[in-house]
Every structure is written in C-alpha cells, then in structure tokens.
Amino acid sequence: MGDVSRRRMILLDTAAALGFALLPQLTPVRPDSGSEPAALAVALLSLATALPLAVRRLWPLPVFAVVLTASFVALAAGLGPAVFLAAAYALYLVATTRHRPLGRSAVVVGGASTAGAALLTVSGGQHYTGGTLAVQLLFGLLVLGATWAAGTAVRERRESLRRTIEQAAEQAKVEERMRIARDIHDVVTHSVGLIAVKAAVANHVVATRPEEAGAALAVIEDISRKALRDLRITLKVLRREDADQQDRRQDLQPVRGLADLPSLVRTAEAAGVGVELRSVCAEEPPDGVALTAFRIVQEALTNVVKHAAPTRCLVSVSARDGVLTIGVTDDGPGPGHRPTVPGGGMGLVGMRERAVAHGGTLTAGPLPGTGFRILATLPY
C-alpha cells in the first residue's frame, strides 16, 4: 500500500514538473536589449528547472540544489522570476521532511545560491520587461523564504501531532494496564480473601463443630468456582484467543451493576458479616458507573470480611440528580475476631482510582470510637 501511494505521488510530481516546464513558455520575460536566447536554449533551461522535480521524493535536497542552480541561470537568460516557483516546489519537500540539521549539503546549496545571486547582481544592470534583474531576484528569494517558512511550520505541526498521538497511545496503554490490574485485583483479592477467612474458620472449628466447618468448606468451593470462571474470562480477553461463536456466547455476560449487589451481600453474610443493603435509586446510572459502584462495594465488603468479621455492616446506594453515592459502614471487629489476611492497602487505592476515573471522589477512614466508613460519589 505504501509503494502504491509513493508511485502515485511520483506521478503527481511528474505532472507538476511538466507544468513548471511549460510555465516560462507561457509567461516569457525577455531582455529589452541584446540578443534573445535561442528557442532551444529556452526550452533546455525550462526543462532543467522543472524535470528534476519528478524525482524530488527520492532525493529532495539534491533535486532542490539542481533546480535552484538552473533557476539562477534561467533568470540570467531572461526567463523571468517564474522559474523560482519550481525551486520553491522542491524546497517545500525539503522543509517538511527535514528531521536533522542539513549539514554539508546545506552549505553546498547555500554557497551555490550566494554565488548565483552575486553573479546576477554583478550583471544585473540591464532592464527587463518584468522589472530589473535585482527586483526579480528579490522576488525569487522572497518566494523561497516564504516556502521554507511554510514547510517548516507544517513539519513542526506534524511532529507535534505525532508526539501527541504517541503520548495518547502510551497513556492509553498505562490506563489499560491499570484497568486490568484493578480487575485482577478485584477477582483475586475478593475471592482469595474470603477463602482465607472461611478456611481459618473451618480450621478453627473442624474438631468441635464439624457442621460449621462443612458449611465453610462449601462457601470456599462456591467462591473458588466463581473465581476460576472470572479469571478464565479475564485471561481470554488478555490473550485475545479466537474461540468459536458458541464459546463466545457462553463467555458473554451482562455487565455487573447495582442489581448484582444482593449477591455480594449473600457472599459477605456467608463469611460472617451481617449486611443491611439500602438502595434508593431515583435514576438508572450508566453501565460504566454502575459497574464501578459494584466493584467499590465488592472491595469494601471484602475489606470488612478480612479486617472486621464478625461484625455488622450497612451498604447504602442512592442515585439522584446525576450523582451516584455509595456508602459502606461497619461497626468494627466483633467478639472473636481473628485477623486472617495480612497486608493490604491496594484495595483502597483501586477504589479511589475507579472513582476518579469517573470524575468522582472517595473518602475512607475510621469512625469515632469504632468502625470504618467508605463514602464514594460518582457523577454521571
């Protein structure tokens, strides 16, 4: 595809070269006195200033040097300042594609230009129908200067746009990695944290209350199956595996939202936390906001189970006036609490990142006396 586009551009340059070759013939400028250049010489000079443009995309700087030199000669021969338009056409590509200092080539081109200008100035006492030779030379230099400025501005604009696109792509990669990390954290820490709590309970009562230990193992089995399913779906998304349509339909699930909060309540209650859910939603928030609310409640209940069970907890959700408010408040560790999951801290970070991603806020901290509260607001 790139080769085809390059060939097309070369064909367009060839057509432009033919047009520039005809331009001096259409608008000739002859000396008022002295012998006119022969028709063959005029044609050769016209071709010399125009035909190299056909390959300007292959060798931009050498083509510009050749065309500029030929333009000075053509101007001295009386073809007029129109020949500098071809040099400007070649210079534009040099200006837009220059990625580093021109170096020795620029010295050669600048030297040739200076020598040509000096030669024309010395021999420029004649008067032409298009004005004095010095005026025509000044016109040509102004055209080249304007072309260089325009080409440089376009190149800088392209580079700025390229840097912006690269920065946006890198930012998108970072945000995607953070999103994946949050999703894996939600699946792993929520499930493994509950498993650790129930395993500790089962280990503690297995000898004295085997029925309670059996119930804890049943919860562990259910949570483990759900965690494996969620991890399998997440890994498939990461690996971009090509499954058949039936497998895709099996993996498709509705987006988690406020309607799924009762399932979180049941899981937390199975882990020894008494949860009261209060949901007052006068409006239906968007799916993305609802999913974030689900994840925040999930992580908050996981923290309650890990750090305060057995205890009681209040989960309140309200949606009105374009703001979804989530509050999770526990009463603090109850009697017989045993810390079972050391470490932590990433859960609060993930919840705050999710809230900020929607332009919201999240505050978390201990209550006076005992207990802990998480309050999040998500505008939509």
Protein Blocks (a to p, Z undefined) as FASTA:
>chain_A
ZZmmmmmmmmmmmmmmmmmmmmmmmmccddfbdcdddfklmmmmmmmmmmmmmmmmmmmm
lmmmmmmmmmmmmmmnonojklmmmmmmmmmmmmmmmcbdekjmlmmmmmmmmmmmmmmm
mmmmbccfkbpfklmmmmmmmmmmmmmmmmmmmmmmmmmmmmmmmmmmmmmmmmmmmmmm
mmmmmmmmmmmmmmmmmmmmmmmmmmmmmmlmmmmmmmmmmmmmmmmmmmmmmmmmmnop
acdfklmmmmpccdddfklmmmmmmmmmmnopacddddddfbdcdfklmmmmmmmmmmmm
mmmmmmmpccddddddddeehiacdddddebjaehiacfbggejjlmmmmmmmmmmnopa
cdddddehiacdddddddZZ
